[in-house]
Amino acid sequence: MDEVKIGEILLPGDEKTQDRREKQVRARFWPTMRRAARQIPFSRDLVAAYYCAVDRKTPLRVRGTLLAALAYFILPIDIVPDFFAVVGFSDDIAVLAAALRMIQGHINDGHYDAADSALADHPDIAAGMKTSG
């Protein structure tokens, strides 16, 4: 995936766009995460990013970038369909990794604590993470 395409995907959007994306992400994040945990090498960071994106204290632009990346992750329409084994989440990984690099420093200990707690409540996802490495 080239940088231009990733840059277009990660546009934060206006408040209305962010609200729409947040509703989509909240509704579909965990089911998608269950399917993807084995293929995403930074699943804990991704869950922490989810909590950062829905945290109203996170700066608007950061929230918008994360919500754009998470919306791309959860939506069934993307460049490489997720149902293709091995490569299906490769484009999602590229977009998510770029977003995490862009907002580095905004995911705080509280977001990681929430991620750890959520992963403890979702042992199926945590088990998928442990077998991925």
PyMOL commands that set and color helices and strands:
alter all, ss='L'
color gray80, all
select helices_A, chain A and resi 3-9+15-36+43-53+60-74+90-102+109-121+123-130
alter helices_A, ss='H'
color red, helices_A
deselect
rebuild
show_as cartoon
